[in-house]
Amino acid sequence: MSSNRRYWLCQSFGWGAYAVVGLFFTLRDSGWPSGAPVAWAAFFLYSVALTHLFRHVIHQRQWALAITWRSAAKMFSGAITVAVIQTILVFSIDLLLEGRSSDLWQAPAVLGVWGGTTWACIIWTILYLALTSNRRAREKDVTLELLRREAELRTLESKVNPHFLFNCLNSIRALVAEDPAKAQDMITRFAAILRYNLNRDMNRLVPLAEEVEVAADYLALESIRFEDRLRVEFEISADAAKTPVPPMLLQTLVENALKHGIARQPEGGAVTVRASVRAGQLALSVENTGSLAPSTPDAGLGLKIARDRLRLLYADRARLELTERVNGAGAQTVAAMVTLPRPA
């Protein structure tokens, strides 16, 4: 049986049983009102519809992707909202069918209806999360694997595509006669970048220090092409260097700074990488000279993939923000800022 069919069977059985029990007590306690069967049939239909809509909201806003106190509070609030709507509909239909003479229009009855629907919705939410936990875990693993492969392929493409190879090798070739020692150093850095990207396990976190080392190699290679148009500065605290981060995260931010920032500035600019630990969190930023460019089809794709990976790895405990500001020297800059939780 498909998961979709099981879902609808559970919906029908759960709310159907609630409606049947409610109808039984209504007929027993209220002297067989004529509108009771219609009211409870309507209750069954709109309860199924409302909880199905609530399920859609849970999926759309990804509250159940990783259960945290914040996402749990949002789902609890959603269940309360559904219960309130159900209660309003119960009394609206009762008013339409029975008028104000109905026994429902008393304080104990109002509280009883609202309390019953509230508990029903909370139990529905708990059961839904429990029964779909394995499927959500599988979906999360599949999505993370797809994002991992996409990020890995994009990083490899940016390093191994013919344009990158041509620029890098041509720059190194020019250094062979002018500065053999530097040419040898650039070849070593180039090999280190390729080795890092080919051998890196994307499912394992790495110390930020490793990411910084590879980013430094990458920027050193690009400095051959940009010459004095590129200025680089690293400000990494000792605690931050030891903090585990997703592999290729810093590389993505640095590439974005060069492609959408420095490369578009005729006079070039500076790239500053900062990392520190604040209140138990890692604060990582890559700031480059320039301003936010108009959106293009490929603009921000690397950052989008990075955000998706952070969301899957850390849920709502991590964030990546892109901001435009003016630095201390009065220059316009763009900063990509990442905040990650630090292991205890």
N, C-alpha and C positions, 0 to 999 in steps of 0.2 A: 504494500500500500504506500502511495506517495505521501511525502510529508504534508503537501498541501491538502490532500484528502483527509489525513488524520487531523489536521488543524480544524477543518470545517466540521468534522464529526465531533470533536471535542467542544467546539463552540456550540453546536446544536444540542449536544447532550447536556452540557453544563448549564446554559441559560434556559434550556427546555425544562430541566429538572427544577431549577429555581422557580420558574413560572408555574409549574404544576403544583409544587409545594405551596407557593403563595396563593394560588387559586383555591387550593384545599382549605387553607386557614381562612381565607376571605369568605368562602361559602359557609364554613362552619360558624364563624363569629358574626357575620353580618346578615344572616337570614336570606341567603341566595339572591343577592342583587342581580338584576337582569344584565347589567353591563359588565359584570366581572369577567366572564370569558373573553369578551372583546378587549378589555383593558389589559389582561395578562397576555393575550396573544400579541397585542401591540408592544407590551413590555419585552417580550421575547425578541421581536423583530428589531426594535431600536437598540436593545442591549447588544445584540450580535453586531449590528452596524457600528455602534459607538466604540466597542472594544476592538473591532477590526480597524477602524480609523485610528484608534490609539496605538495599535500594533504598527500601523504604517508610520506614525510619527516616531515611534521608538526606532524603527529601522532607518528612517530618513535622517534623523538627528544622531544616529549611532550611539544611543544611550547604553545599549546592551553590549556594545563591542568590548568594553572593558568596564566591569562594574566597580565604580568608586563611590565615595560618599556623595559626591556632587551629582553623578548620574542617577544614583539611587534616590536622592531627594527629588530630582526632576521626575522620575517615574512615579514616585509616591504622590507628588503633586498632580501628575496627570491622572492617576487613578481617582484621586479625590474629585478632580474636575469632572471626570466621566460620571461619578456617583451623583454629583450635584445636578448634572444635566438629566440623569435618569430620574432623580427625585422630582425635578420640575416637570418633566413629562408625565410622571405618574399622576401628579395632582392636576395638571392641565387636562389630561384625558378623563380623570375622575370628575372634574368640574363639568366637563362637556357632557358626560354620560349621566351623572347622578345629581349634579347641582350641589349647592352648599349644604344640603341635608345629609350628605355622606358622613359616615363615621370617621373618615380619614381626616376631616378638618378639625382635629384636636391636637394639642401640643404633643401628647405622648405618641400619637400615631405618626405625626410629622417626623419626630425624632427617630421613631422605630423604622420608618421607611428609609430615611437618610442613612441611619446606622447600618441597616441591612444591605443596602446597595453599596455603601462604602466598604464594608468587609468583603462583600462579593467581588468588588473590583480589585481590592488589594490581594485577595487570594488568587484571583485570575492572573494578576501580574506576576505573583510569585510562582505559580504553576507554569505559566508561559516561559518564564526565564529558566526554571528548572528543567522543563521538558525539552527546551531548545538549546541547552548549554553545550551539548556535544556538537551539534550542527554549527553553532556559532564559533566554537573553537576550530572546527575544520575550515570554516570559511575564512577565519582570521589567518590560519596557517597558509591557506592557498593564496590569499591576497598579499600577505607578507612576502611569500615566495615570488609572486609575480612582480611586486615592486622591487624586490631584491635583484631580480634578473634585469629588470628595466634599468635600474640605477647602475648596475654593473656594466651593462651593455653601453649605456650612454657615456659612462666614464671611460670605458675602453675605446669607444669611438672617438672621443675627444683627444685621446692620446695616440691612437694607432691609425687614425684616418690619414690618407695621403697628404692632405694639406698640413697637418701637424708634423708628420714625418719630414716632409719637404722643408718646411721652415726650420725645424730643429736641426736636422742633419746638415742643411745648407749653412746655418749659422755656425755649427761646430766645425764644418769644413773650412770656413773662413778663418777660424781661430787656429787651425792646425799650423799654418805658416806663421801667423802673427804671435800667437801665444800658446805653444804646445801644452804647457802645464795646465792652462785653463781649459783647453780643448779636452784634455784627458779627464779633468774634473767634471766637465759637462756630460761627457759620455757615461761616466760613472753615475751621475745623477739621473740621466735618462734611463739607464738600466734599472736603477733603484725604483723609479716610478713604475716602469713596466712590471717589475717583479712584484711590487706591492699590489698592483691592480689584478694581476693574474693569480696570485696566491692567496689573496685575502678572503677569509671566510666571512661573508656578509651577515651571517646569523650571530656572530660573536662580537661583543663590544671590545674595543681596544683602548688603551690609554691615550689621552689626548696628545701626549708627547709624540706618539707614532704618527698621528695625523699631522702634527706641526712639522715634523721632519720631512714628510713627503710633500707637504705644501711648500716648504722652503725650497726643496729641489725643483718643484714645478715653477715657482716664481723665479728661481735663478736661471732656468732655461728660457723663460719668457723674457727675462731682462736682456738677453742677447738680442732679441727681436725689437724690444722697445727702447733699448739702450738707456739714455738718461731721461727718457720719458716716464720711466717706472721707478718709483721709490717705495721701498718695502720696510715695514717695521713690525716687530713682534713684541708683545707685552704679555707674557704668560707667567702666572704665578706658579710656585712650586706645587701647591695643593691642586690647582687646576690641571697641571700637567699629568697628574696621577689619576685624574677622574676618567672612568670609562665612558666612551662615546660611541655612537654607531660609526662603523668604518665608512670613509668617503664623505662624511658630513662636511668637514672643513674644506675638503677638496672642492665640493660642489659650491660652497659659498665663495671660495677664492676664484674659481672659474667664472662664476657669475659676475664678480666684481671686475674682472678683466674684460670679459666679453661685452657687458652692457655698461661698463663705466669707463675704464682707462682707455680702451681701444677707440672710444668715441670722442676723446678729448685730444685735439691737435697738439696741445702742449703737454699731454700726458697728465700724470698725477700720482698720488700716493695710495698704497694699500696698507692698512694697519689692522693687524690681527691682535685682538685682546681676549684674554681669558682670566677669570678670577672666580673665587668661591664666595658667595654671599648668602647668608642665612641658610646654609645647607644645600644650596643650589649652585650649579655651574652656570656662569654667565659668559657666553662666548659671542664675540662680535667680529665681523669683517667689515671695515669701513673703507670706502673708496671715494676719490674725488669725482664729482659729477652730480647729476640729478636724475630723478626717475624718468625714464624714457617712455614715450607712448607705447601702448600695448601692441605687440606683434604676435603672429601665430606661435612662435617658439619662445617668446619672452616669458621668463618665469617658470618654464617647464621644469627645469632642474630644481627650483625652489618648491614647486608643487610636489614633486616626488619626495623631496626631503621632508616636507610637512606631513605627507601621508605616512612615511616611515616613522616619524616621531610619534604620530597619533597612534599607530599600531603598537609601537614599543612602549610608550609611556601613557597612553590615553590622554587625559586632559592635564597631566602633570608637566607637560613640556609644551613649549610654543616657539614659533619662528616668526619674527616680525621684520618687515622692511620699512625703514623710515628715512625721510629726507630731513637734513638739518644743516646747520652752519657750525663748523668746528671753531676751536679757539683762535685760529688764525684768520677767521672770517671767510673761509672758503666753503662753497656748497659741497656737501658730501651726502652719500647714501650709505646707510648702515644696515646690514643683515644681522639681527640679534637673535640668538638662541638661548633659551633657558631650559636646563635639564635638571631633574632631581639627582642628587648625589647619593650613592649607596651609604648606608649607615656604617 
